Amino acid sequence: MSTFSIFLVLITIVCFLLVVVIMVQNPKGGGLSSSFGGSAQMGGVQKTSDFLDKSTWTLAAILIVLIMLSSLSFGGSLSDNGSKIIDNTEKTAPTTKTPPAPVQNAPASQPVKK
């Protein structure tokens, strides 16, 4: 498994978690964060909205870092190595060219008499 594939799997997992965290939030206070507002509920979690806010920013930062690292692992360096497709077609292109076929002139048509 290549390094790029590992980064691709990690990016997919972080994106899924980011979607879940964003969907749990409700800007009007009626989402799941309002259900966990009591001090005795869910093990005493009082500031669920703060946790969701921090986790959103953390996951977004992790996503940006993973994308940058995956771009480095994809090319191997910061320089552009060119296209491998163009290099392959240049190697497989024939080196000898066949001359074009001779062009034959059509006989001139004679005017039609009425």
C-alpha positions as a Python dict, from the first residue, in 0.01 Angstrom:
ca = {
    (1, 'M'): (0, 0, 0),
    (2, 'S'): (148, 332, -104),
    (3, 'T'): (181, 638, 114),
    (4, 'F'): (-70, 823, -98),
    (5, 'S'): (-329, 548, -39),
    (6, 'I'): (-277, 573, 336),
    (7, 'F'): (-329, 950, 323),
    (8, 'L'): (-640, 896, 108),
    (9, 'V'): (-791, 664, 369),
    (10, 'L'): (-708, 906, 652),
    (11, 'I'): (-857, 1200, 460),
    (12, 'T'): (-1176, 1002, 401),
    (13, 'I'): (-1209, 917, 771),
    (14, 'V'): (-1148, 1279, 878),
    (15, 'C'): (-1404, 1403, 623),
    (16, 'F'): (-1664, 1160, 755),
    (17, 'L'): (-1600, 1267, 1115),
    (18, 'L'): (-1616, 1634, 1015),
    (19, 'V'): (-1953, 1581, 847),
    (20, 'V'): (-2087, 1403, 1156),
    (21, 'V'): (-1966, 1678, 1391),
    (22, 'I'): (-2112, 1952, 1171),
    (23, 'M'): (-2447, 1773, 1137),
    (24, 'V'): (-2475, 1735, 1515),
    (25, 'Q'): (-2447, 2111, 1563),
    (26, 'N'): (-2748, 2337, 1528),
    (27, 'P'): (-2689, 2711, 1514),
    (28, 'K'): (-3022, 2788, 1684),
    (29, 'G'): (-2949, 2571, 1987),
    (30, 'G'): (-3202, 2301, 1907),
    (31, 'G'): (-2960, 2028, 1798),
    (32, 'L'): (-2809, 1748, 2000),
    (33, 'S'): (-2594, 1996, 2191),
    (34, 'S'): (-2903, 2135, 2365),
    (35, 'S'): (-2999, 1786, 2486),
    (36, 'F'): (-2674, 1747, 2676),
    (37, 'G'): (-2690, 2080, 2857),
    (38, 'G'): (-2769, 1948, 3206),
    (39, 'S'): (-2493, 1881, 3455),
    (40, 'A'): (-2608, 1527, 3536),
    (41, 'Q'): (-2663, 1412, 3179),
    (42, 'M'): (-2407, 1217, 2976),
    (43, 'G'): (-2146, 1195, 3248),
    (44, 'G'): (-2157, 1559, 3344),
    (45, 'V'): (-2077, 1711, 3006),
    (46, 'Q'): (-2182, 2074, 3043),
    (47, 'K'): (-2026, 2243, 2744),
    (48, 'T'): (-2109, 2019, 2452),
    (49, 'S'): (-2129, 2311, 2209),
    (50, 'D'): (-1774, 2414, 2304),
    (51, 'F'): (-1654, 2059, 2246),
    (52, 'L'): (-1827, 2043, 1908),
    (53, 'D'): (-1683, 2380, 1810),
    (54, 'K'): (-1329, 2280, 1906),
    (55, 'S'): (-1360, 1942, 1738),
    (56, 'T'): (-1479, 2107, 1417),
    (57, 'W'): (-1176, 2336, 1406),
    (58, 'T'): (-940, 2053, 1501),
    (59, 'L'): (-1074, 1819, 1234),
    (60, 'A'): (-1057, 2097, 975),
    (61, 'A'): (-692, 2166, 1063),
    (62, 'I'): (-610, 1794, 1049),
    (63, 'L'): (-780, 1772, 709),
    (64, 'I'): (-572, 2060, 568),
    (65, 'V'): (-248, 1908, 701),
    (66, 'L'): (-332, 1565, 557),
    (67, 'I'): (-412, 1715, 217),
    (68, 'M'): (-81, 1901, 209),
    (69, 'L'): (114, 1592, 316),
    (70, 'S'): (-64, 1378, 59),
    (71, 'S'): (28, 1622, -217),
    (72, 'L'): (393, 1589, -117),
    (73, 'S'): (371, 1210, -116),
    (74, 'F'): (193, 1205, -453),
    (75, 'G'): (465, 1389, -642),
    (76, 'G'): (753, 1295, -420),
    (77, 'S'): (867, 1656, -398),
    (78, 'L'): (745, 2008, -453),
    (79, 'S'): (873, 2027, -812),
    (80, 'D'): (663, 1936, -1114),
    (81, 'N'): (792, 1614, -1268),
    (82, 'G'): (591, 1645, -1586),
    (83, 'S'): (331, 1416, -1727),
    (84, 'K'): (399, 1045, -1742),
    (85, 'I'): (134, 1001, -2010),
    (86, 'I'): (313, 1236, -2248),
    (87, 'D'): (645, 1062, -2182),
    (88, 'N'): (491, 722, -2259),
    (89, 'T'): (336, 837, -2586),
    (90, 'E'): (664, 990, -2702),
    (91, 'K'): (845, 661, -2640),
    (92, 'T'): (587, 454, -2826),
    (93, 'A'): (555, 690, -3124),
    (94, 'P'): (711, 555, -3446),
    (95, 'T'): (1037, 722, -3550),
    (96, 'T'): (1004, 664, -3925),
    (97, 'K'): (740, 841, -4124),
    (98, 'T'): (586, 703, -4440),
    (99, 'P'): (572, 939, -4736),
    (100, 'P'): (226, 1060, -4835),
    (101, 'A'): (54, 889, -5125),
    (102, 'P'): (82, 1070, -5459),
    (103, 'V'): (-215, 1282, -5551),
    (104, 'Q'): (-381, 1199, -5882),
    (105, 'N'): (-545, 1483, -6068),
    (106, 'A'): (-896, 1415, -6187),
    (107, 'P'): (-962, 1473, -6558),
    (108, 'A'): (-1118, 1806, -6633),
    (109, 'S'): (-1487, 1782, -6697),
    (110, 'Q'): (-1618, 1897, -7030),
    (111, 'P'): (-1890, 2159, -7048),
    (112, 'V'): (-2238, 2025, -7107),
    (113, 'K'): (-2398, 2138, -7433),
    (114, 'K'): (-2762, 2225, -7438),
}
